[in-house]
Amino acid sequence: MAGCYSLSKVGLAAPHSVASAHARLCYSAKISSCRVRHPTRKNRLFTDQRKPSPCCAGATQSAETKRVFNQPQADPVSESETDEDLPQQMNLSALPDRIGFIGAGQMGEALIRGFCKSGVSSVEQISASVRRFDRQQALSAMGLRVYGDALEGGAADLAANSEIIFLGVKPQYLDSILDALKPHILPSHLIISIAAGIRVASLEAALPEGTRVMRVMPNTPCLIGQAASAYVLGTHATDDDAQKTYALMSSVGLALSVEERMMDAVTGLSGSGPAYVFMMIEALADGAVAAGLPRDKAMALAAQTVAGAARMIFEASPDGSITHPGVLKDKVASPAGTTISGIAELENSGLRGALIRAVRASAKRSEELG
């Protein structure tokens, strides 16, 4: 189909539904089941069969727009490949692992709520180590087991009661946290870092030899279950670790497996990207106010315009493939019309170049942090 990317090229899965097994990611739009692949693990496939959980009321997610991406593979799935060739599939309706968070601010809390809401975990299985008393109170009110400052015994307590440990502190505090955590890490632990810019090699070097590590970059729409997350497998991470990380992160939005060399670009795009979009929405609303709209109506229309346009990229094509935004733009811009006049102004002002430079500058800063 002209103007659309085939699923065989971009690896787009059908929408999730937490009430039923989602389609497995595949390389053909004609296949009803979709296989999820990890670029760093050849022929590692699984399905997600989560069910909704009544706990952790909070961030919500539209079943229509929650999708999973995966990098295209050099070795596409062979039509002759049978289920006997595939690893045993996990039922991810509820992970048995206990999950701990060292640092649980807005992002950590959003992840916790998403994990519980999707049914992939529950408050009974999740604990947190946080320094601030107000955060301890807030997390306790959610039903979590809460420990104190990680540097004052919290790390040891959390490690003793967790199999999966999320590192949710700011990058500048991570070294001291890892020092406190290291003596308590066991071979059974999986460490998942959401600290921006910190490389897998740095994490592995600071932890006991052979520690299983995953690196994840979520973004702030995680707060409403609309995250765009990417994750990287560490040197010792297993297939099972990749499956669990996918299950957890897809419960709060998109989940994409990438090579680590791509993570700085991910940070510049989806990590920092929400801020760029907020500025665009603000500017669109300002323009509408200048043209005569009241502020409240201008802001609502601007925000919904951006949200609707983004959904069209995923949903405009009847076969479920991604539609190129340029194709959709051209459909709006009629000859000598209002839209093409506005587009000309954007081009004259260098909008494309400004966004490209913003992503690259953010990616460069991420590289410097690592």
WOMO-V522086 format. One line per field, one symbol per residue. phi: phi as a letter, one per 30 degrees, with the letter a starting at -180 (. if undefined). Layout:
# WOMO-V522086
phi = ???
This chain:
# WOMO-V522086
phi = .dibcdedccicddedbddadddddbcbddddcbccccedbdhcbabcbdbdcddhdlecbdddcdbbcaddcdcddddddcdddcdddcccdaddddcbccibdddddddeddedddidabddccbbcbdddddeddddddjddbcdeedbjdddddddbbccbccccdedcdeddddddedcdceddcccccddiddeddddddceeiddbbcbbdbddedcibdbcbbbddecdceddddddeeddddbkdbbdbdddcddddddcddceedddddddddddddddddkddedddddddddddddddddedcdddciddcdddddedddddehcddddddedddddieedddddddddddddddddd
